[in-house]
Amino acid sequence: MSEHTSHYAPVKSVPFFTRGVLVVLAIALIGWGFGLFRMFFGLEAATNLNDQFPWGLWIGVDVATGVALAAGGFTSAALAHIFHRDQYHPLTRAALLTAALGYTFVAIGLLFDLGRYYNVWHPMIYWQGNSVLFEVGMCVMAYLTVLYLEFLPIVAERFKDGISMPRPLGKLNRPLNALLRFGNRVSGKIMWALIIAGVVLSCMHQSSLGALMVIAPTKMHPLWYTPILPLLFLASAIAVGLAMVVFESLLASRSFKRKPEMSALSPLSRILPLALGVYLALKVGDLAIRDAWPHLLVGNFETFMYLIEVGVCGFLPFVLLLLPAVQQRPGLLMIPAALTVAGVAINRINVFLVAYQPPYATERYFPALPEFAVTAGLIATIVLIYRFAALNLPIMEAEEERA
């Protein structure tokens, strides 16, 4: 069904607050409490980072993994709008929301990790063209702007009859409505350019995150260090972007007590093994070409993490996705989708934390309690905002139309 003929509406079948939501809210509050502790007392008091390990959980999970898992925005946009696969249109708005929230909280997570977080604006003024991290930062900022502009028509559709706030905020109604109409009119005319820019920018910074580690060959374990790391990061982002759309859609359907969008998810699950298979072929082929496979026989912690990443969370979901029964049943489809998401998340953790070993480090880095708490708090906040947005904005296809 085409986006132009689909009707979207806020979800009205469930309340915002449930017992599960209250648990998630408690996790979010605890995480933000530890976040404030870090802001007031610094990195040394809140983390186990040091001169040998200047980055840790917040970079490996909050930033690198968050960027990868937000790839569903550009993969779904490419399928629905660039390749004109109209059956995927019902999934694009939810994927866009997930991407916008993911990149927003990637930026927030980066603030916690930066020693001088108040200088986060410096890359916009002080350019360094030789820095891979500079390119990542500029692309993420540009893509986040594109995501907000792509999301603006959804907000305008919700408030097409005008924003009406009570006193004393009533004076803001007129300028806000004018701004909303202007933004919707402008973004509507350039939406085609925004979609193309979003795909291009995503491909750039997804691969650049891998290029960031190419410059540290003496500090990386051979199982993960490779000159084609940027290509592997891009290929894995495409695969996990498709898997994340499936995972998020099935999870939202269960949470909102709706029937899964199997008319779109089943065809998507037939594309996913192709993307995942290309990534796995590149990964295994690179290991063989570099003659790094003997490290799999050592039997240490690095070997265990690699086998979990590639075997359990790579080849297993690939095989499951080839089965027609798995492609057609929501409960079974959730398993390979979740495994693929977990596999790419473990890959980012392996590359940035497990494989990264400075030559003169005296001990391994292990995150402190505040680091775990802040990460869990950010994830919980994303879940809460997603639920609030789905209940108040036309994100999901209207139930009566789906019926």
N, C-alpha and C positions, 0 to 999 in steps of 0.2 A: 504494500500500500504506500502510496506516495506521501511525502511530508505535506504536500499542498492539499491533500484530501483528508489527512488524518486530523482528528480532533483530540486535543490534549486538555487535561483538567487536573486540578489538585486532587489528591487522594482524600476521600472523606469517610472511608470505611473504618478507619482506626483512629484512636486518640493519640495525642503526642506522648503523653506520659503513660508508661507501663512499668511493671517491676523491673524488666530488663533495662529500660531507659534510665531508671533511677540508679541502677548499678553502673551503667556507662557514665552517667552524670557524676557519680561519686569518683570514678576513676579520673575523669577530666579535671575535677576540682583539685584532687590530690596532685595530679601532674602539673597543673598551673601553679599550685603552691610551691612545689619544688622548683618550677621555672622562675618564680619570683625570688626564691632563695639564691639561685644561680646568678640572677641579675644584680642582686644586692651584694653578694659575698664573693663573686668571681668564680672562675673555672677551677681554681685549685681546691676550693672548699667543696665544690659540687661534683667534681669528676675525678677520674683516675688518669687524666691526660698529663703528659709530661713532655720534656724536650725530645725524647725518642719517639713518642706517639702523640703528635700534635692534633690528630683527629681520631675519633672513635665511633661510638654507637650513633651519635647524632649525624655524622656524615654518612656512615655506612647504611643506616636505616632511614633516618628522617629525610635525608637529601637524595642519595644515590638510589635507594629502593623506592622512595616516594616518587621520584621522577620517572622511574621505569613503570611503576604501577599506574601512573596517570597517563600512560601512552594510549589508553583506550579512546581518549578524545580524538587524537589524530588518525588512528586506525579506522574508527567508525566513520569519521568524516570523510576519509578517503574512499571507503567502500560505498557509502550512501550518496555522496555528492560528486566525487571525481569519477568513480567507476559506474555511477548511476545504478547501483543495486538497491532498488526502491524497497525491497523487503526488509532492509535493515534500518529504515527511517524510524520505526518505533523505539529503537535502542539508542538513537543518537543524542537525544536530550539528556537522558540519564548519564550517558558516557561523558557528555560535555560538562555536566555538573560535577561528576567525579574528578575529571581532569582539572577543572577550575579550583576545586577544593584541594586537590592533591598538590598542585603547584603553589597555591597560596600558603599551604602549611609547610611546603619545602622551604619557602622563603622565611617563614617564622622559625622553623627548625634551624636554619642557618644562623639566625640572630642569636640563638642560644649558644651555638658553637663558636661564634666569633668572639675573640677576646675583647676587642673594642667594637661591640655591636653597633654603637652609635655612628660608626664610620662606614656602614654598609652602603651608603650612597656614593662612596668614592669612585667605584668603577664607571659611573656615569660621567664623571668629570675628568678623572685621571686615567687616561687610556694606556693600555700596555698590550700592543699588538702581538708581542712574542709569547704571551701567557695563554695557555690552554684554558685555565680557570677563568680568565677574563672573557674569553669567547663563550664559555658556558654561562657565566653570569649575564652577559648581554642578551644571549638567546633566550634564557629563561625569563628575563624581564620583558623582552619583546613578546614572547609567546603568551605570558600571563596577561599582557594587555590585549592581545588578540582574543584570548579566551573570554575575557570580560566583555569585549565588544560583541563576540558571537552570542554571549548569554543575554545581552541587553534586550533583544527582541522578545525573549521569553518573559522577562520582567514587564516589558511594555504590554505584552498580551494580557498579563494578569491584571494590570491597572489601566486597561484600555478605556474604562469609564472614568478615569481620573483618580488621583490620590486624595483622600479626604481624611486628614488628621485632625483630631480634636484640639481645642484650645489648651494651652497657649501656643501650640505648634501650627495652628491653622494658617498663619501667615506664610508658611513655607509651601502650602499646597500649590499655589499658582506657579512659583518658579520651578518647583520640582516637576510639575506636570509639563511645563514648557521644555525643561531639560530632557525629560523622558521622551517626549514626542520628537524633539530634534535628534537625539541620539538614535532612536529607532529608525527615523527616516534616513539618516546618514549610513548607519550600519547596514540597513536593508539594501542600499544601492551598491555597497562595496562588499557584500557578504561573500561573493565569489572570490574576491581577492583575499579576504580574511581566511577563508578555508584553505586556499593554496599556501598562503603565508604560514598558517599553522602547521601544515604538513612539512613544509620545508624547514622551518625553525626547529620542529621536533626532531627531524632526522639529523640536523646539525648538532644539537646539544646532546642528544642521546649517544651519538658516536663520540662526541668530544669528552664525555665522562670517562670513556675507555681510554682515550688518548691521554688523559690526565695521568694514568698509571704507567703508560708506555715510557715516560721519562724517568722511571725509577727502576731500571732493570736489576740493579744490585740489591734492591730491597724487597723483591717479589719472589715468591716461591715459583719454581719452574712449571708447576701444574697450571698456573694461571697467567704467568707472564708470557705474552706473545705480541709480536708486532701488529697482528690483526685484531688486537683487543677492541679498537673502535668499531670494526665490522661486527664483532661478536656482540658488543653492547647494542648496536643498532638492530641486529637480527633478533636478539632476545627481547628487545623492547617491542618489536612488531608482534612477536609471538605472545608475549604476556599482555600486550594491549588487547588482543582478541580474547585471550583467556579471562582478562579482568572484566570485559564487557559481559561475558557469560556469567562469571562468578557474581558480579554486582547485580545483574538482572535477576538471577535465581534467588539471591539473598534478599533483595528488595521485595520480590514477589512473595516470599515466605513471610517476611516481616509485615507487609501490608495486606496479607491474606488475599492475594490476587493470583489468578492463573498465570503461569509463566508464559512468556512470549515465545513459545516453541516454534511458531511459524517463522521466526527470525533466528532463534537460537540454534535450531537443528541445521539449517544451511551454514551458519557461522561455525558450527562444530565440525563441519566437513572441510572448511578452509583452515582451521586451526592446526590440524596435524601436518598440513603442508608447510606452514610457517615454522612450526616447531621442529619438523624434520630437517628443514634447511639449516636452522640454528644448530641442531645436534650434529649434523653432518660436518658443518664448519668446525665445531668444537672438537669432535673426535678426530677429524682429518688433520687439524692443526696439531693435535697432541702427537699423532703418528709422524707427521712430517718433521716436527722439531725433535723427534726421538726422545720425548719427555715421558713416554708411557712407563719406563721402569720405575718411576717414582710412585706408581700405583701399587708396586709390590713391597714397598717399605713397611706398610702397615701402621703408620703413625696417625696423628690427629688430622693432618692435612689430607692424607689418603681417605680417611673416613668421611670428611666433609665433602671431598670431591665426588665420592661414590654416592653419597646422599643427594647431592646436587644434580648429578648427571644421570645416575641410575634410577633412584627412587622417584625423583621429581622431574625427570627428563624423559627417559625411555618408557617408563611405566605409563604415564599419561598419554604418550604418543601411541602406544599400543592400544590402550583403552579407547582412544578417540577414533580408532579405525573400525570399532565394532558398531554396527547399525543400532543395536539395542541401547548402547550408551548414548548415541546421538539423539535418540528419540525420547528418552525418559529423563525428566528433570533431576530426579534423585540420583541417578547414575551419572548424569552429565556433570553434576556438581563435583564429583570426585576428581576427574582429570583436570577440570578447570582450577580447582583449589590446589592441586599438586603442581600445576604449571606456575601458578602465582607464587606458591611457596618456593619452587625451584629457582625462579629468577631472583626472588628476595634473598635466598641463600647464596646465589651467585654473587650478588652485590656485597653481601656480608663477607663472603670468602675473599673477594678481590680486595676490598678496602680494609678488612680486619684480619682475617686468617692468613692470607698470603703475604700481607705487608709485615715484614720483619726487618727493622733497621739493623745494620751490621753490629753496632755496639750496644744494643739493648741488653740489659741485664735480666729482665723478666718480661713475661707476656703482659699485654694490656688486657684488663677485664673491666667492663663498665661498672661504675658505682651505682648505688641505689637511686640517687637523683637522676642519673642518666636514663635508667629503665623507666622511672616514674614519668619523666617529661615525655619520653617517646610514647608511652601508653596513653598519657593525657592528650597528646596531639591527635593520636588515632581516634580516641574516644570523642574528641571534639568534632572531628570530621564526620563521624557517624551521627552525632546529634544535629549538626547543621544540615547534613543530607536529609535526615528525616524531616526536619522543620521545612526545608525547601520543597520536598516532595508533597508535604501536606498543605502547602500554601501557594505553590506555583504550578503552572501547567507543564509538569515534567513527564508524567506518565500518560499513556494513551487512555482516553476515557473508557470506563468500564462498559458502558452501554454499547459503544462502538465495537469494542473487542468481542462482546457477546454476540 
